[in-house]
């Protein structure tokens, strides 16, 4: 026992000496992160009032529509039907589908509806990115990738509003090379799991896409519902990671492309309704985002200082549209912005908490004890209210009790902070329901209230799946889609 006490005394003395300095460094790091992300407040404000608008196109461009489908016989036909119902010349649209490792009638349905369908069987390379790589290689062999001016990317469960292609063509005709669109949900109110995804996509629009497009920066591609110029795949599609959308976004920004957003182009997406499926998908997203940070974070960081990798053609274009200096600032800030989107701050903050609040503080308390520690500490509104009502202070003499007391207080403080944050984040869902009320289908009030209270779970899941993804090997698995909803059903709901 004496040895254990001796050992604890020495460890505690070591941590005790360094704790004040480590705490100050941790505070500085926290302040730096806050400053680095402060600009996003401007995005939120701009997103309330503004977004970029595009004039009606003078020219109608020729597009290829690419769809990677894995056993999607239940939904693929509805997507194709919604494409055929577009108010855009059908002779300028060619639908390409890759039936990727399918064991159902996906390919048969696609061909029966007049689509160009290729079948791919490769169990070793199973991500959506590999399927798209295969599809673009087949397009090159049979048509030539450059025979189309641009390509739309959709998932098989999507549905398109009848003027979707026309609205995206307006943005493309204005000179934009990469455009994403308004992602709505066809099963918003099916259950609380689906609602969290639906609110997330609308939050992304209001807190990111709208402002970034307005400022001519680069927003992020989110898997589906986007259009890009064929020049981006002149050498093929080579984004094959777990999150091919993130890799494509980063590479495009590094090359100097803007990624804009067209608010008037609306498509509908099926959201998961099973918590098990949602957790599996979110772990994959988290792993993909971590890998994207490792692979592309350094590239973006260097881009902030060294400028873009660009072709002479793009340089000439930028000289015509922007003064050279303004264009350089725009691109460097866009690189910084996407880097901030990629950095795994949840992991950084967890490490900070474990090192400073748990380890260093606990051993520091072993030597120095605890003196009038506020039980309801923290910066949340909940903490401030409870401190006004209750004045609960904790004091413990130096020793083992102080060590374990500090450990428990650190854990409680983190849980209490998350509880406070949970209630504060409910406001985001309220904001979405209010600001997007004209576009969201009519949902009973009691369901809206429920969805507001369950909404923060989306970010909680994202945080913990990131922790899991740090240590878990993740394989790509398809998300099942079974919704029978058609674009006609959605149109009827609005009447």
Residue pairs with C-beta under 8 A, 6 or more apart in sequence:
8 366
8 400
8 403
9 367
11 363
12 363
12 364
12 366
12 367
12 403
13 367
14 363
15 359
15 360
15 363
15 364
16 363
16 364
16 366
16 367
16 368
18 360
19 360
19 361
19 363
19 364
22 355
22 356
22 360
23 356
23 360
23 361
26 352
26 355
26 356
29 352
30 352
33 345
33 348
36 340
37 340
39 337
40 207
40 340
42 211
43 207
43 208
43 210
43 211
43 212
44 206
44 207
44 211
46 210
46 211
46 214
46 215
47 205
47 206
47 207
47 208
47 209
47 210
47 211
48 206
48 435
50 210
50 211
50 214
51 209
51 210
51 211
51 213
51 214
51 261
51 263
52 210
52 213
52 214
52 216
52 260
52 261
52 262
52 263
53 263
53 264
54 167
54 170
54 171
54 173
54 174
54 262
54 264
55 170
55 174
56 170
57 166
57 169
57 170
57 172
57 173
57 174
58 173
59 173
60 88
60 89
60 92
60 169
61 92
61 149
61 150
61 169
61 172
61 173
62 92
62 93
62 147
62 148
62 149
63 92
63 93
63 94
63 148
63 149
63 150
63 151
63 152
63 165
63 169
63 227
64 94
64 96
64 139
64 143
64 148
64 150
64 151
64 152
64 230
65 83
65 93
65 94
65 95
65 96
65 151
65 152
65 154
66 96
66 97
66 98
66 132
66 135
66 136
66 139
66 151
66 152
66 153
66 154
67 76
67 79
67 95
67 96
67 97
67 98
67 153
67 154
67 155
67 156
68 97
68 98
68 100
68 128
68 131
68 132
68 135
68 155
68 156
69 76
69 97
69 98
69 99
69 100
69 102
69 106
69 110
69 156
70 100
70 101
70 102
70 106
70 131
70 478
71 102
71 103
71 104
71 106
71 478
72 102
72 104
72 106
72 156
72 157
72 481
73 104
73 105
73 106
73 109
74 481
74 482
74 483
74 484
75 156
75 157
75 270
75 481
75 482
75 483
76 97
76 106
76 109
76 110
76 156
77 109
77 113
78 159
78 484
78 485
78 486
78 487
79 154
79 156
79 157
79 158
79 159
79 160
80 95
80 109
80 110
80 113
80 115
81 113
81 486
81 487
82 158
82 159
82 160
82 162
82 486
82 487
83 93
83 95
83 160
83 165
84 90
84 113
85 160
85 162
85 487
86 93
86 160
86 162
86 163
86 164
86 165
86 166
87 162
87 163
87 165
87 166
88 165
88 166
88 169
93 165
94 116
94 143
94 148
95 110
95 114
95 115
95 116
96 115
96 116
96 117
96 118
96 135
96 138
96 139
97 106
97 107
97 110
97 115
97 116
97 117
97 118
97 135
98 117
98 118
98 119
98 120
98 131
98 132
98 134
98 135
98 138
99 106
99 107
99 110
99 117
99 118
99 119
99 120
100 120
100 126
100 128
100 131
100 134
101 120
101 121
101 122
101 123
101 126
102 119
106 156
107 117
107 119
110 117
111 117
116 142
118 134
118 135
118 138
120 131
120 134
120 135
122 130
122 134
125 240
126 475
126 476
126 477
127 240
127 241
127 242
127 244
127 476
128 244
128 476
129 237
129 239
129 240
129 241
129 244
129 247
130 240
132 153
132 237
132 239
132 244
133 236
133 237
133 238
133 239
133 240
135 237
136 145
136 233
136 236
136 237
137 236
139 145
139 148
140 236
145 230
145 233
145 234
145 236
146 230
146 231
146 234
148 230
149 172
149 229
149 230
150 172
150 227
150 228
150 229
150 230
151 227
151 228
151 230
151 233
152 165
152 168
152 226
152 227
153 224
153 225
153 226
153 227
153 228
154 160
154 224
154 225
154 267
155 223
155 224
155 269
156 481
157 269
157 270
157 481
157 483
158 224
158 225
158 267
158 268
158 269
158 270
159 186
159 267
159 268
159 485
159 486
159 487
159 490
160 267
160 268
160 487
161 265
161 266
161 267
161 268
161 487
162 487
163 264
163 265
164 181
164 265
164 266
164 267
167 181
167 262
167 264
167 265
168 179
168 181
168 227
168 262
168 265
170 262
170 264
171 179
171 227
171 260
171 262
171 265
172 179
172 227
172 229
175 317
175 321
176 258
176 260
177 228
177 229
177 231
177 232
177 257
177 258
178 221
178 226
178 227
178 228
178 229
178 232
178 252
178 257
178 258
178 259
178 260
179 226
179 227
179 228
179 259
179 260
179 261
179 262
179 265
180 209
180 219
180 220
180 221
180 222
180 225
180 226
180 227
180 259
180 260
180 261
180 262
181 225
181 226
181 227
181 261
181 262
181 265
181 266
181 267
182 205
182 262
182 263
182 264
182 265
182 266
182 267
182 439
183 201
183 202
183 204
183 205
183 222
183 224
183 225
183 267
183 269
184 198
184 201
184 202
184 266
184 267
184 268
184 269
184 439
185 194
185 197
185 198
185 201
185 268
185 269
185 270
185 271
186 268
186 269
186 270
186 483
186 485
186 490
187 194
187 270
187 271
187 273
187 483
187 485
188 194
188 195
188 198
188 271
188 440
188 441
188 443
189 195
189 441
189 443
189 447
189 451
190 271
190 273
191 273
192 450
192 451
192 454
192 457
193 271
193 272
193 273
193 274
193 275
193 278
194 271
194 272
194 273
195 271
195 447
195 451
195 454
195 455
196 451
196 454
196 455
196 457
196 458
197 271
197 272
197 278
197 458
198 271
199 428
199 429
199 432
199 451
199 455
199 458
200 458
201 222
201 269
202 432
202 436
202 440
203 428
203 432
204 222
205 261
205 263
206 431
206 432
206 435
206 436
208 219
208 220
209 219
209 261
209 263
210 261
210 263
212 218
212 219
212 259
212 260
212 261
212 337
213 219
213 260
213 261
213 262
213 263
216 258
216 260
216 330
217 258
217 330
217 333
217 334
217 337
218 249
218 252
218 253
218 257
218 258
218 259
218 334
218 337
218 338
219 259
219 260
219 261
220 245
220 246
220 249
220 259
220 338
220 341
221 245
221 246
221 248
221 249
221 259
222 245
223 245
224 267
224 269
225 267
225 269
228 252
232 252
232 257
239 245
239 247
239 248
239 251
241 247
241 288
241 291
241 292
241 295
242 284
242 285
242 287
242 288
242 291
242 474
242 476
243 284
243 285
243 288
243 289
243 291
243 292
246 288
246 289
246 292
246 296
246 342
247 292
247 295
247 296
249 259
249 338
250 292
250 296
250 299
250 300
250 338
250 342
251 296
252 259
253 259
253 300
253 303
253 331
253 334
253 335
253 338
254 296
254 299
254 300
254 303
254 308
254 309
254 335
255 308
255 309
255 310
255 314
256 308
256 309
256 310
256 314
256 318
256 331
258 334
266 439
268 485
268 487
268 490
270 481
270 483
270 485
272 278
272 281
272 479
277 479
277 480
278 461
279 461
279 465
280 477
281 479
282 461
282 462
282 465
283 465
283 468
283 469
283 472
283 474
284 474
284 476
284 477
285 462
285 465
286 462
286 465
286 466
286 468
286 469
287 469
287 472
287 474
288 474
289 342
289 344
289 466
290 344
290 347
290 466
290 469
290 470
292 342
293 342
293 343
293 344
296 342
297 339
297 342
297 343
300 335
300 336
300 338
300 339
300 342
301 335
301 339
303 309
303 331
303 332
303 335
304 332
304 335
304 336
304 339
305 332
307 328
307 331
307 332
308 331
308 335
310 318
318 324
318 327
319 327
321 327
322 330
344 466
346 462
346 463
346 466
346 467
347 466
347 467
347 470
350 467
353 410
353 414
357 410
357 413
357 414
358 407
358 410
358 411
361 406
361 410
362 403
362 404
362 406
362 407
362 410
363 403
364 406
365 396
365 398
365 402
365 403
365 405
365 406
366 398
366 399
366 400
366 402
366 403
366 406
367 398
368 398
368 402
369 395
369 396
369 397
369 398
369 399
369 402
370 394
370 395
370 396
370 402
370 405
370 406
370 409
371 395
372 393
372 394
372 395
373 393
373 394
373 395
373 409
374 387
374 392
374 393
375 390
375 392
375 393
375 394
375 412
376 383
376 386
376 387
376 390
376 392
376 416
377 383
377 387
377 413
377 416
378 413
378 416
378 417
378 420
379 417
380 417
380 419
380 420
380 421
380 423
380 424
381 420
381 423
381 424
382 416
382 419
382 420
382 423
382 424
383 416
383 417
383 420
394 405
394 409
396 402
396 405
418 460
421 456
422 456
422 460
425 455
425 456
425 459
426 452
426 453
426 455
426 456
428 455
429 451
429 452
429 455
430 452
433 440
433 448
433 452
441 493
441 494
442 493
443 451
